[in-house]
Amino acid sequence: RGGGGGYGGAQSFGPPTQVFEMGSFIHDVEGEILCESTNTKIPYFNAPIYLENKTPIGKVDEILGPINSVYFTIKPQEGIQAKSFKSGDKFYIGGDKLLPLEK
């Protein structure tokens, strides 16, 4: 009996206190955002992605390419248009949503 608390889900409310650069915009593909990774770590699938000001824009959808040249797609959330970004725009991720390459 007993319910397990329910205090563990706090990370899903609002942006993380610190965000790290994850990648830069290449182009939009069928409504999704294709990015080249600029981080030495790999993002979690479904990890929230933010702008530098911590505005959430979507979630990691696919991770592509070899380990030393990673690309990923972002599935934009409601109201975000993939085609509204331009080449070189930077995207950010919470540090708790990154996997080191060693794994």
N, CA, C and O atoms as CSV, one atom per row, in Angstrom:
chain,resi,resn,atom,element,x,y,z
A,1,ARG,N,N,0.834,-1.176,0.000
A,1,ARG,CA,C,0.000,0.000,0.000
A,1,ARG,C,C,0.880,1.240,0.000
A,1,ARG,O,O,2.093,1.126,0.178
A,2,GLY,N,N,0.332,2.364,-0.185
A,2,GLY,CA,C,1.163,3.564,-0.218
A,2,GLY,C,C,1.451,3.950,-1.644
A,2,GLY,O,O,1.558,3.089,-2.518
A,3,GLY,N,N,1.574,5.203,-1.879
A,3,GLY,CA,C,1.589,5.670,-3.252
A,3,GLY,C,C,2.908,6.099,-3.819
A,3,GLY,O,O,2.853,6.619,-4.933
A,4,GLY,N,N,4.031,5.982,-3.281
A,4,GLY,CA,C,5.256,6.358,-3.977
A,4,GLY,C,C,5.525,7.846,-4.057
A,4,GLY,O,O,6.503,8.240,-4.691
A,5,GLY,N,N,4.727,8.675,-3.461
A,5,GLY,CA,C,5.090,10.081,-3.329
A,5,GLY,C,C,4.629,11.011,-4.419
A,5,GLY,O,O,3.771,11.860,-4.174
A,6,GLY,N,N,5.159,10.886,-5.597
A,6,GLY,CA,C,4.775,11.803,-6.654
A,6,GLY,C,C,5.603,13.062,-6.698
A,6,GLY,O,O,5.214,14.022,-7.363
A,7,TYR,N,N,6.735,13.097,-6.011
A,7,TYR,CA,C,7.569,14.294,-6.031
A,7,TYR,C,C,8.658,14.238,-7.090
A,7,TYR,O,O,9.376,15.222,-7.269
A,8,GLY,N,N,8.806,13.136,-7.790
A,8,GLY,CA,C,9.921,12.951,-8.713
A,8,GLY,C,C,9.756,13.638,-10.049
A,8,GLY,O,O,10.728,13.727,-10.798
A,9,GLY,N,N,8.580,14.129,-10.388
A,9,GLY,CA,C,8.349,14.651,-11.723
A,9,GLY,C,C,8.632,16.120,-11.895
A,9,GLY,O,O,8.216,16.695,-12.901
A,10,ALA,N,N,9.310,16.754,-10.977
A,10,ALA,CA,C,9.489,18.201,-11.023
A,10,ALA,C,C,10.213,18.682,-12.274
A,10,ALA,O,O,9.978,19.804,-12.724
A,11,GLN,N,N,11.090,17.855,-12.845
A,11,GLN,CA,C,11.845,18.324,-14.005
A,11,GLN,C,C,10.970,18.584,-15.216
A,11,GLN,O,O,11.413,19.250,-16.152
A,12,SER,N,N,9.747,18.083,-15.233
A,12,SER,CA,C,8.901,18.317,-16.395
A,12,SER,C,C,8.165,19.654,-16.315
A,12,SER,O,O,7.446,20.016,-17.246
A,13,PHE,N,N,8.333,20.380,-15.234
A,13,PHE,CA,C,7.675,21.682,-15.085
A,13,PHE,C,C,8.682,22.790,-15.307
A,13,PHE,O,O,9.567,23.016,-14.481
A,14,GLY,N,N,8.540,23.485,-16.436
A,14,GLY,CA,C,9.414,24.610,-16.700
A,14,GLY,C,C,10.789,24.182,-17.163
A,14,GLY,O,O,11.131,23.000,-17.136
A,15,PRO,N,N,11.575,25.158,-17.588
A,15,PRO,CA,C,12.899,24.862,-18.129
A,15,PRO,C,C,13.901,24.531,-17.028
A,15,PRO,O,O,13.667,24.855,-15.864
A,16,PRO,N,N,15.015,23.888,-17.380
A,16,PRO,CA,C,16.065,23.624,-16.397
A,16,PRO,C,C,16.725,24.935,-15.978
A,16,PRO,O,O,16.602,25.944,-16.672
A,17,THR,N,N,17.422,24.922,-14.848
A,17,THR,CA,C,18.081,26.144,-14.386
A,17,THR,C,C,19.219,26.539,-15.311
A,17,THR,O,O,19.532,27.722,-15.441
A,18,GLN,N,N,19.846,25.551,-15.959
A,18,GLN,CA,C,20.940,25.844,-16.874
A,18,GLN,C,C,20.741,25.044,-18.153
A,18,GLN,O,O,20.391,23.864,-18.104
A,19,VAL,N,N,20.962,25.679,-19.292
A,19,VAL,CA,C,20.873,24.968,-20.570
A,19,VAL,C,C,22.230,25.028,-21.269
A,19,VAL,O,O,23.004,25.966,-21.078
A,20,PHE,N,N,22.498,24.011,-22.077
A,20,PHE,CA,C,23.761,23.896,-22.794
A,20,PHE,C,C,23.476,23.873,-24.289
A,20,PHE,O,O,22.462,23.330,-24.729
A,21,GLU,N,N,24.375,24.464,-25.062
A,21,GLU,CA,C,24.179,24.443,-26.509
A,21,GLU,C,C,24.179,22.994,-26.998
A,21,GLU,O,O,25.075,22.218,-26.667
A,22,MET,N,N,23.167,22.642,-27.786
A,22,MET,CA,C,23.049,21.269,-28.279
A,22,MET,C,C,23.351,21.187,-29.761
A,22,MET,O,O,23.986,20.234,-30.213
A,23,GLY,N,N,22.902,22.177,-30.529
A,23,GLY,CA,C,23.117,22.082,-31.965
A,23,GLY,C,C,22.693,23.339,-32.684
A,23,GLY,O,O,22.180,24.286,-32.088
A,24,SER,N,N,22.925,23.323,-33.994
A,24,SER,CA,C,22.532,24.470,-34.808
A,24,SER,C,C,21.656,24.010,-35.966
A,24,SER,O,O,21.807,22.908,-36.494
A,25,PHE,N,N,20.746,24.886,-36.338
A,25,PHE,CA,C,19.752,24.620,-37.375
A,25,PHE,C,C,20.425,24.423,-38.733
A,25,PHE,O,O,21.299,25.199,-39.119
A,26,ILE,N,N,20.011,23.380,-39.454
A,26,ILE,CA,C,20.455,23.183,-40.839
A,26,ILE,C,C,19.295,23.530,-41.772
A,26,ILE,O,O,19.403,24.461,-42.570
A,27,HIS,N,N,18.191,22.794,-41.680
A,27,HIS,CA,C,16.989,23.146,-42.444
A,27,HIS,C,C,15.791,22.386,-41.888
A,27,HIS,O,O,15.936,21.490,-41.055
A,28,ASP,N,N,14.600,22.762,-42.365
A,28,ASP,CA,C,13.403,22.047,-41.921
A,28,ASP,C,C,13.137,20.900,-42.891
A,28,ASP,O,O,13.330,21.029,-44.100
A,29,VAL,N,N,12.690,19.778,-42.334
A,29,VAL,CA,C,12.408,18.572,-43.115
A,29,VAL,C,C,11.016,18.088,-42.736
A,29,VAL,O,O,10.806,17.610,-41.621
A,30,GLU,N,N,10.061,18.210,-43.661
A,30,GLU,CA,C,8.697,17.740,-43.419
A,30,GLU,C,C,8.152,18.231,-42.077
A,30,GLU,O,O,7.540,17.470,-41.328
A,31,GLY,N,N,8.382,19.502,-41.788
A,31,GLY,CA,C,7.844,20.099,-40.570
A,31,GLY,C,C,8.690,19.889,-39.332
A,31,GLY,O,O,8.368,20.426,-38.271
A,32,GLU,N,N,9.770,19.119,-39.439
A,32,GLU,CA,C,10.675,18.937,-38.307
A,32,GLU,C,C,11.944,19.748,-38.548
A,32,GLU,O,O,12.194,20.214,-39.660
A,33,ILE,N,N,12.736,19.909,-37.499
A,33,ILE,CA,C,13.936,20.730,-37.550
A,33,ILE,C,C,15.151,19.802,-37.565
A,33,ILE,O,O,15.330,19.001,-36.647
A,34,LEU,N,N,15.984,19.904,-38.602
A,34,LEU,CA,C,17.218,19.120,-38.666
A,34,LEU,C,C,18.360,19.979,-38.143
A,34,LEU,O,O,18.552,21.111,-38.586
A,35,CYS,N,N,19.121,19.427,-37.189
A,35,CYS,CA,C,20.219,20.156,-36.560
A,35,CYS,C,C,21.503,19.353,-36.612
A,35,CYS,O,O,21.489,18.122,-36.618
A,36,GLU,N,N,22.609,20.072,-36.649
A,36,GLU,CA,C,23.914,19.452,-36.477
A,36,GLU,C,C,24.304,19.645,-35.021
A,36,GLU,O,O,24.235,20.757,-34.499
A,37,SER,N,N,24.716,18.565,-34.363
A,37,SER,CA,C,25.090,18.660,-32.956
A,37,SER,C,C,26.375,19.457,-32.799
A,37,SER,O,O,27.326,19.279,-33.560
A,38,THR,N,N,26.392,20.341,-31.798
A,38,THR,CA,C,27.609,21.073,-31.450
A,38,THR,C,C,28.078,20.663,-30.061
A,38,THR,O,O,29.004,21.260,-29.511
A,39,ASN,N,N,27.437,19.642,-29.494
A,39,ASN,CA,C,27.759,19.178,-28.147
A,39,ASN,C,C,28.498,17.849,-28.264
A,39,ASN,O,O,28.222,17.063,-29.170
A,40,THR,N,N,29.431,17.596,-27.359
A,40,THR,CA,C,30.174,16.332,-27.411
A,40,THR,C,C,29.362,15.175,-26.850
A,40,THR,O,O,29.768,14.019,-26.970
A,41,LYS,N,N,28.226,15.472,-26.243
A,41,LYS,CA,C,27.364,14.428,-25.687
A,41,LYS,C,C,26.162,14.199,-26.599
A,41,LYS,O,O,25.878,14.998,-27.491
A,42,ILE,N,N,25.471,13.100,-26.358
A,42,ILE,CA,C,24.328,12.694,-27.177
A,42,ILE,C,C,23.041,13.055,-26.424
A,42,ILE,O,O,22.938,12.776,-25.229
A,43,PRO,N,N,22.060,13.667,-27.097
A,43,PRO,CA,C,20.809,13.997,-26.395
A,43,PRO,C,C,19.941,12.760,-26.184
A,43,PRO,O,O,19.977,11.828,-26.987
A,44,TYR,N,N,19.168,12.751,-25.112
A,44,TYR,CA,C,18.166,11.700,-24.898
A,44,TYR,C,C,17.066,11.862,-25.947
A,44,TYR,O,O,16.769,12.974,-26.382
A,45,PHE,N,N,16.465,10.739,-26.347
A,45,PHE,CA,C,15.258,10.811,-27.162
A,45,PHE,C,C,14.181,11.525,-26.350
A,45,PHE,O,O,14.097,11.342,-25.136
A,46,ASN,N,N,13.373,12.324,-27.000
A,46,ASN,CA,C,12.281,13.072,-26.372
A,46,ASN,C,C,12.747,14.116,-25.368
A,46,ASN,O,O,11.932,14.648,-24.614
A,47,ALA,N,N,14.045,14.422,-25.342
A,47,ALA,CA,C,14.526,15.476,-24.439
A,47,ALA,C,C,13.987,16.819,-24.927
A,47,ALA,O,O,14.003,17.095,-26.127
A,48,PRO,N,N,13.511,17.656,-24.004
A,48,PRO,CA,C,13.045,18.988,-24.419
A,48,PRO,C,C,14.207,19.830,-24.954
A,48,PRO,O,O,15.320,19.784,-24.429
A,49,ILE,N,N,13.928,20.587,-25.993
A,49,ILE,CA,C,14.918,21.484,-26.603
A,49,ILE,C,C,14.407,22.916,-26.452
A,49,ILE,O,O,13.215,23.189,-26.598
A,50,TYR,N,N,15.341,23.822,-26.154
A,50,TYR,CA,C,15.005,25.214,-25.849
A,50,TYR,C,C,15.793,26.168,-26.735
A,50,TYR,O,O,16.787,25.796,-27.359
A,51,LEU,N,N,15.318,27.408,-26.769
A,51,LEU,CA,C,16.132,28.504,-27.273
A,51,LEU,C,C,17.035,28.954,-26.127
A,51,LEU,O,O,16.874,28.498,-24.995
A,52,GLU,N,N,17.978,29.841,-26.412
A,52,GLU,CA,C,18.914,30.279,-25.370
A,52,GLU,C,C,18.191,30.920,-24.185
A,52,GLU,O,O,18.657,30.827,-23.049
A,53,ASN,N,N,17.056,31.570,-24.446
A,53,ASN,CA,C,16.292,32.207,-23.368
A,53,ASN,C,C,15.385,31.216,-22.631
A,53,ASN,O,O,14.534,31.618,-21.838
A,54,LYS,N,N,15.574,29.919,-22.900
A,54,LYS,CA,C,14.855,28.813,-22.255
A,54,LYS,C,C,13.405,28.673,-22.702
A,54,LYS,O,O,12.608,28.018,-22.030
A,55,THR,N,N,13.061,29.281,-23.826
A,55,THR,CA,C,11.739,29.054,-24.410
A,55,THR,C,C,11.719,27.652,-25.003
A,55,THR,O,O,12.542,27.347,-25.866
A,56,PRO,N,N,10.797,26.782,-24.564
A,56,PRO,CA,C,10.761,25.434,-25.141
A,56,PRO,C,C,10.269,25.477,-26.587
A,56,PRO,O,O,9.313,26.184,-26.904
A,57,ILE,N,N,10.930,24.716,-27.460
A,57,ILE,CA,C,10.497,24.700,-28.864
A,57,ILE,C,C,10.074,23.324,-29.345
A,57,ILE,O,O,9.374,23.216,-30.352
A,58,GLY,N,N,10.479,22.273,-28.651
A,58,GLY,CA,C,10.105,20.930,-29.084
A,58,GLY,C,C,10.927,19.873,-28.381
A,58,GLY,O,O,11.564,20.136,-27.361
A,59,LYS,N,N,10.905,18.660,-28.944
A,59,LYS,CA,C,11.615,17.529,-28.343
A,59,LYS,C,C,12.470,16.818,-29.388
A,59,LYS,O,O,12.146,16.809,-30.575
A,60,VAL,N,N,13.573,16.219,-28.921
A,60,VAL,CA,C,14.433,15.423,-29.798
A,60,VAL,C,C,13.616,14.258,-30.335
A,60,VAL,O,O,13.014,13.506,-29.568
A,61,ASP,N,N,13.597,14.111,-31.659
A,61,ASP,CA,C,12.812,13.043,-32.278
A,61,ASP,C,C,13.699,11.916,-32.790
A,61,ASP,O,O,13.466,10.750,-32.470
A,62,GLU,N,N,14.717,12.254,-33.584
A,62,GLU,CA,C,15.618,11.228,-34.120
A,62,GLU,C,C,17.056,11.683,-33.949
A,62,GLU,O,O,17.352,12.878,-33.974
A,63,ILE,N,N,17.951,10.710,-33.773
A,63,ILE,CA,C,19.383,10.977,-33.698
A,63,ILE,C,C,20.022,10.229,-34.862
A,63,ILE,O,O,19.803,9.030,-35.034
A,64,LEU,N,N,20.817,10.945,-35.663
A,64,LEU,CA,C,21.326,10.409,-36.928
A,64,LEU,C,C,22.839,10.551,-37.017
A,64,LEU,O,O,23.440,11.364,-36.314
A,65,GLY,N,N,23.444,9.757,-37.880
A,65,GLY,CA,C,24.860,9.913,-38.189
A,65,GLY,C,C,25.772,9.151,-37.254
A,65,GLY,O,O,25.324,8.600,-36.248
A,66,PRO,N,N,27.070,9.120,-37.590
A,66,PRO,CA,C,28.041,8.431,-36.740
A,66,PRO,C,C,28.292,9.213,-35.455
A,66,PRO,O,O,27.956,10.393,-35.352
A,67,ILE,N,N,28.882,8.542,-34.492
A,67,ILE,CA,C,29.065,9.112,-33.157
A,67,ILE,C,C,29.907,10.392,-33.173
A,67,ILE,O,O,29.766,11.235,-32.287
A,68,ASN,N,N,30.782,10.540,-34.177
A,68,ASN,CA,C,31.643,11.727,-34.219
A,68,ASN,C,C,31.078,12.835,-35.108
A,68,ASN,O,O,31.719,13.870,-35.293
A,69,SER,N,N,29.893,12.626,-35.653
A,69,SER,CA,C,29.256,13.632,-36.502
A,69,SER,C,C,27.741,13.473,-36.366
A,69,SER,O,O,27.067,12.994,-37.278
A,70,VAL,N,N,27.229,13.880,-35.218
A,70,VAL,CA,C,25.835,13.608,-34.868
A,70,VAL,C,C,24.912,14.703,-35.406
A,70,VAL,O,O,25.205,15.895,-35.316
A,71,TYR,N,N,23.803,14.258,-35.961
A,71,TYR,CA,C,22.710,15.136,-36.360
A,71,TYR,C,C,21.480,14.673,-35.600
A,71,TYR,O,O,21.390,13.510,-35.205
A,72,PHE,N,N,20.538,15.572,-35.394
A,72,PHE,CA,C,19.301,15.163,-34.729
A,72,PHE,C,C,18.151,15.997,-35.259
A,72,PHE,O,O,18.343,17.099,-35.773
A,73,THR,N,N,16.947,15.449,-35.123
A,73,THR,CA,C,15.758,16.198,-35.514
A,73,THR,C,C,14.978,16.571,-34.265
A,73,THR,O,O,14.989,15.861,-33.260
A,74,ILE,N,N,14.305,17.702,-34.361
A,74,ILE,CA,C,13.441,18.194,-33.285
A,74,ILE,C,C,12.023,18.204,-33.821
A,74,ILE,O,O,11.755,18.764,-34.884
A,75,LYS,N,N,11.118,17.583,-33.080
A,75,LYS,CA,C,9.694,17.662,-33.414
A,75,LYS,C,C,9.163,18.905,-32.700
A,75,LYS,O,O,9.085,18.926,-31.471
A,76,PRO,N,N,8.794,19.951,-33.468
A,76,PRO,CA,C,8.358,21.198,-32.824
A,76,PRO,C,C,7.053,21.014,-32.058
A,76,PRO,O,O,6.193,20.222,-32.444
A,77,GLN,N,N,6.922,21.761,-30.965
A,77,GLN,CA,C,5.660,21.713,-30.232
A,77,GLN,C,C,4.644,22.621,-30.911
A,77,GLN,O,O,4.979,23.390,-31.812
A,78,GLU,N,N,3.410,22.518,-30.466
A,78,GLU,CA,C,2.305,23.301,-31.017
A,78,GLU,C,C,2.679,24.780,-31.099
A,78,GLU,O,O,3.164,25.360,-30.128
A,79,GLY,N,N,2.450,25.379,-32.256
A,79,GLY,CA,C,2.703,26.813,-32.408
A,79,GLY,C,C,4.109,27.165,-32.875
A,79,GLY,O,O,4.385,28.328,-33.169
A,80,ILE,N,N,5.003,26.180,-32.949
A,80,ILE,CA,C,6.371,26.427,-33.420
A,80,ILE,C,C,6.478,25.936,-34.862
A,80,ILE,O,O,6.145,24.788,-35.157
A,81,GLN,N,N,6.940,26.800,-35.750
A,81,GLN,CA,C,7.093,26.450,-37.166
A,81,GLN,C,C,8.563,26.162,-37.465
A,81,GLN,O,O,9.424,27.012,-37.237
A,82,ALA,N,N,8.850,24.962,-37.977
A,82,ALA,CA,C,10.236,24.603,-38.306
A,82,ALA,C,C,10.840,25.586,-39.305
A,82,ALA,O,O,12.024,25.910,-39.223
A,83,LYS,N,N,10.023,26.062,-40.251
A,83,LYS,CA,C,10.560,26.950,-41.285
A,83,LYS,C,C,10.811,28.373,-40.790
A,83,LYS,O,O,11.320,29.204,-41.542
A,84,SER,N,N,10.462,28.663,-39.543
A,84,SER,CA,C,10.698,30.012,-39.014
A,84,SER,C,C,12.140,30.201,-38.539
A,84,SER,O,O,12.540,31.320,-38.218
A,85,PHE,N,N,12.928,29.116,-38.490
A,85,PHE,CA,C,14.320,29.230,-38.055
A,85,PHE,C,C,15.224,29.411,-39.268
A,85,PHE,O,O,14.853,29.069,-40.391
A,86,LYS,N,N,16.413,29.953,-39.026
A,86,LYS,CA,C,17.349,30.141,-40.131
A,86,LYS,C,C,18.667,29.427,-39.834
A,86,LYS,O,O,18.973,29.103,-38.687
A,87,SER,N,N,19.423,29.194,-40.875
A,87,SER,CA,C,20.696,28.483,-40.761
A,87,SER,C,C,21.571,29.112,-39.683
A,87,SER,O,O,21.753,30.329,-39.641
A,88,GLY,N,N,22.104,28.264,-38.818
A,88,GLY,CA,C,22.981,28.747,-37.756
A,88,GLY,C,C,22.274,29.053,-36.451
A,88,GLY,O,O,22.941,29.251,-35.435
A,89,ASP,N,N,20.933,29.099,-36.437
A,89,ASP,CA,C,20.224,29.311,-35.172
A,89,ASP,C,C,20.614,28.205,-34.197
A,89,ASP,O,O,20.733,27.044,-34.588
A,90,LYS,N,N,20.815,28.564,-32.930
A,90,LYS,CA,C,21.280,27.613,-31.924
A,90,LYS,C,C,20.110,27.088,-31.092
A,90,LYS,O,O,19.142,27.797,-30.821
A,91,PHE,N,N,20.238,25.817,-30.699
A,91,PHE,CA,C,19.250,25.182,-29.831
A,91,PHE,C,C,19.956,24.640,-28.595
A,91,PHE,O,O,21.140,24.305,-28.641
A,92,TYR,N,N,19.221,24.559,-27.495
A,92,TYR,CA,C,19.812,24.247,-26.194
A,92,TYR,C,C,19.056,23.119,-25.511
A,92,TYR,O,O,17.904,22.832,-25.836
A,93,ILE,N,N,19.739,22.477,-24.545
A,93,ILE,CA,C,19.185,21.318,-23.848
A,93,ILE,C,C,19.584,21.394,-22.382
A,93,ILE,O,O,20.611,21.980,-22.042
A,94,GLY,N,N,18.766,20.798,-21.510
A,94,GLY,CA,C,19.124,20.699,-20.097
A,94,GLY,C,C,20.244,19.683,-19.911
A,94,GLY,O,O,20.257,18.650,-20.581
A,95,GLY,N,N,21.180,19.961,-19.014
A,95,GLY,CA,C,22.329,19.081,-18.801
A,95,GLY,C,C,21.964,17.685,-18.337
A,95,GLY,O,O,22.746,16.750,-18.511
A,96,ASP,N,N,20.778,17.531,-17.743
A,96,ASP,CA,C,20.353,16.200,-17.274
A,96,ASP,C,C,19.824,15.341,-18.416
A,96,ASP,O,O,19.466,14.185,-18.191
A,97,LYS,N,N,19.765,15.873,-19.633
A,97,LYS,CA,C,19.216,15.135,-20.777
A,97,LYS,C,C,20.297,14.779,-21.797
A,97,LYS,O,O,20.013,14.602,-22.981
A,98,LEU,N,N,21.539,14.676,-21.322
A,98,LEU,CA,C,22.661,14.359,-22.202
A,98,LEU,C,C,23.344,13.073,-21.760
A,98,LEU,O,O,23.517,12.827,-20.567
A,99,LEU,N,N,23.729,12.257,-22.734
A,99,LEU,CA,C,24.485,11.027,-22.465
A,99,LEU,C,C,25.934,11.245,-22.871
A,99,LEU,O,O,26.194,11.724,-23.975
A,100,PRO,N,N,26.885,10.903,-22.004
A,100,PRO,CA,C,28.281,10.981,-22.451
A,100,PRO,C,C,28.537,9.944,-23.538
A,100,PRO,O,O,27.864,8.914,-23.580
A,101,LEU,N,N,29.492,10.202,-24.407
A,101,LEU,CA,C,29.797,9.290,-25.508
A,101,LEU,C,C,30.262,7.921,-25.039
A,101,LEU,O,O,30.086,6.935,-25.755
A,102,GLU,N,N,30.851,7.840,-23.849
A,102,GLU,CA,C,31.411,6.573,-23.376
A,102,GLU,C,C,30.360,5.487,-23.220
A,102,GLU,O,O,30.695,4.303,-23.258
A,103,LYS,N,N,29.083,5.862,-23.045
A,103,LYS,CA,C,28.056,4.842,-22.770
A,103,LYS,C,C,27.761,3.987,-23.968
A,103,LYS,O,O,26.924,3.088,-23.894
